[in-house]
Amino acid sequence: MKDIIGVQLNDLTQEKIQRWVNQLAKDHSPKTVANAHGLLSAVLKEYRPSVTLRTTLPSKVKAEIQIPSEAEIRAILKGAGAQSTSCRSCWRSGWASGSLRY
């Protein structure tokens, strides 16, 4: 927030806030930028309720989920040895293979 530290609330404009968000987005994740913007938004809502922000935030990054294959699960269980008794039970019952229905 150092780009806006020292700026009086009455001097904050939509343009200054957007520039701050753009600068922050260069080296922070979209989640961090959204959190910082949310904090600023809450402060403005409390102390300058007439201000409505229309800031464009960076797009969220969708996590790519990788599900191990049955062969990979077997290798993991084999590597776990005696410590994997409960894991093996879950896997054999269908819990780990996704055959359980919620």
N, C-alpha and C positions, 0 to 999 in steps of 0.2 A: 504493500500500500504506500510505499515511499513516494510514488508519483503524485499522490494526493494528500500526503501528510503535510500539514501546515496550511492547507487551503481551507478557508472558512466555509462552513456549510452554505452560507448565502452566496458564495462565489462559485460553487460547484454547478457546472452546467452539464447537460446531456453530452455535449461534445467532449468535455474534459473526462467524463466518466467513460465514454466509449474509447477514447485514446488510452486511458488507464487499463481498461479491459484488454484491448488489443496488445498493449505492451506486456501485460501479465501473461497473456496466452502464448507468448513467444517461448517462454521457458518454464511453464507450469501446465499441468494437466487440465483438461476441461472441467473436471470435478473441483479442482482447487480454485480455478477462476470463478466457477459458479458459487462456491462457498464464500469467497471473498466478496463477490458482488452481492450475495445474500446478506452478509453482515452490513455492508454499506447501505443496502436497501432498507434494512430494519432500522438503522440509525436515522436515515432520511425520513422514514415513515413516522418515527417518533418526534423528530425535531423540525421537520419541514413537510408536514402531511400534505401540503398542496402539490408537492413534486411527484410526478409520475415518470418513472424510468421506462424507457423503450430501448434498452440496450440489447445489442445483438451479442449473444454469448457464443463461444466456440462450440462446435458440434461434439456430442458425446462420442466416446470411443467404445464401440461394441466389442465386448470380450469374445474371443474365439475359444469356444469350449472344445476340448479334445477328449473323447471318450476312449479309453483303452479297449483294444480288441480282446476277445476271449483268450487268445494265445498270450497276450501281454499280461492279463490277469493271472493266468496259470504260472507264468514266469515269476511274477511278483510273489505269489503265494508260495511257490517252490523256494524262492530266496528267503522268505520269512521263516521257514522251517517250523519248529515247534511253537513259535509265538503266534502262528497264524490259525490256530484251531477255531477260534471264533469267526475269523474272516472266512475260512473255508465253509463253515456252517452257513453263514449268510449267503455266500455265493451259490452253494449247492441248493439252498432253499429258493433261489430265484431272486433274492433281494438285490444282489449286485448285478444281475444280468438284466434287470429292468422288467422282469415278468410280473412283479407285484403291481397291483392296481390300487390306486389311492381312493 
